[in-house]
């Protein structure tokens, strides 16, 4: 449990740094060159790690069901695009705050309805209250004095 918690914190930190890096690269290269570089460099790293760490069967991708689950890379390109645009338009802190709240809200809805093969969770008022509190935090964070 603690390992998952620490990895999630690292993930959030890496996403914030990546958003800033990608936004800076986009200023020089343009959106789609930057996005392609992100995806290509990620592929290169994954390929090297695949060579080092065990070489799971690539052909197993054909067995994934339902097939739409294979769209993670396409979604990743959309994530890269939206993070770059929101970071450029709002700055890294506001963009990250809104991204995290949207992520939390959608993840909770996925759990509530058991979508995409996830185990269905019962509605809990404290979780809904936490989301409302987070939304109030966004309003407070964006309040200009």
C-alpha positions, 0 to 999 in steps of 0.5 A, a space after each residue: 500500500 505504501 509503495 503504491 502511495 509513493 509511486 502515485 506521488 512520483 507519478 504526479 510529480 513527473 507529470 507536472 515536470 513533463 508538462 513543463 518540459 513538453 510545453 517548452 519543447 512545443 514553443 520551439 518545435 510546434 505541437 505535433 513535433 513535440 507530441 511525436 517526440 514524446 511518444 517516440 522517446 517513450 517508445 524507445 525507452 520502453 523498447 530498451 527496458 523490454 529488451 533488458 527485463 524479460 521480453 513479454 510476448 508482443 503477439 499477446 496484444 492480439 489477445 487483449 479484449 475488448 479491443 478498444 483497450 488497446 487505445 491507451 497510446 492514442 489516449 496518451 497522445 491526447 493527454 500530452 496535447 491537453 497537458 501542453 495546451 493547458 500548461 501553456 494557457 494556465 501555467 503549470 500549477 493551475 493546469 495541474 490542479 484542474 488535471 488532477 481534479 478531472 482525473 479524480 472525478 472521472 476515476 471515481 465515476 469509473 469506480 462507481 459504475 464499474 466501467 472498463 472492467 474495474 470492480 464496481 464500488 459503492 457510493 460514499 458521501 465522504 468521497 463525494 464531499 472530498 471532490 466538492 472540497 477539491 473543487 472549492 480548493 480550485 476556486 480558492 487557488 484561482 481567486 485573484 486578490 
